Amino acid sequence: MAALRYGQDKLPKSWRPHANKAADLIEQWDDFQEGTITAGLMAVGVPYDVANGMAYWIVVFVGA
């Protein structure tokens, strides 16, 4: 993500105009993934605040 946002000068020239759009899309996918994992954890009885925290770290480390 950082490469898309801050390393645009290192990307291929044809990618540069689209780098921020790609980074935004990836962030939206992460939000969607966290929401889905949170809902799944809550369905098996994990409280919302715990499920939300777990989902965040699952996405960070596993890249679900």
Wavefront OBJ file of the C-alpha trace (Angstrom):
o trace
v 0.000 0.000 0.000
v 2.783 2.413 0.896
v 4.428 1.764 -2.463
v 1.267 2.830 -4.242
v 0.792 5.934 -2.115
v 4.325 7.189 -1.517
v 6.506 5.447 -4.063
v 4.695 6.491 -7.185
v 7.892 7.780 -8.785
v 9.274 4.217 -8.581
v 6.259 2.623 -10.281
v 6.055 2.067 -14.037
v 5.011 5.259 -15.784
v 1.699 3.786 -16.990
v 0.721 2.872 -13.390
v 1.382 6.253 -11.792
v -1.898 7.998 -12.690
v -3.847 5.076 -11.223
v -1.837 4.320 -8.071
v -4.054 6.249 -5.639
v -7.203 4.652 -7.079
v -5.671 1.194 -6.637
v -4.656 1.975 -3.046
v -8.182 3.213 -2.268
v -9.680 0.027 -3.694
v -7.345 -2.184 -1.659
v -8.302 -0.295 1.512
v -11.991 -0.851 0.722
v -11.337 -4.578 0.303
v -9.647 -4.638 3.707
v -12.699 -2.960 5.260
v -14.997 -5.486 3.570
v -12.871 -8.387 4.751
v -12.821 -7.107 8.327
v -16.591 -6.713 8.317
v -17.135 -10.234 7.028
v -14.744 -11.768 9.543
v -16.287 -9.713 12.367
v -19.765 -10.951 11.414
v -18.559 -14.542 11.291
v -16.928 -14.316 14.697
v -20.044 -12.725 16.181
v -22.139 -15.565 14.706
v -20.180 -18.023 16.859
v -20.618 -15.927 19.998
v -17.626 -13.576 20.073
v -18.623 -10.093 21.377
v -18.501 -7.284 18.783
v -15.550 -5.362 20.241
v -13.428 -8.502 20.517
v -14.503 -9.779 17.095
v -13.711 -6.444 15.466
v -10.215 -6.362 16.989
v -9.569 -9.968 16.018
v -10.756 -9.333 12.467
v -8.392 -6.398 12.080
v -5.360 -8.457 13.075
v -6.454 -11.441 11.005
v -6.531 -9.222 7.911
v -3.172 -7.637 8.797
v -1.324 -10.888 9.369
v -3.146 -13.400 7.227
v -4.362 -11.062 4.511
v -7.697 -12.835 4.473
l 1 2 3 4 5 6 7 8 9 10 11 12 13 14 15 16 17 18 19 20 21 22 23 24 25 26 27 28 29 30 31 32 33 34 35 36 37 38 39 40 41 42 43 44 45 46 47 48 49 50 51 52 53 54 55 56 57 58 59 60 61 62 63 64
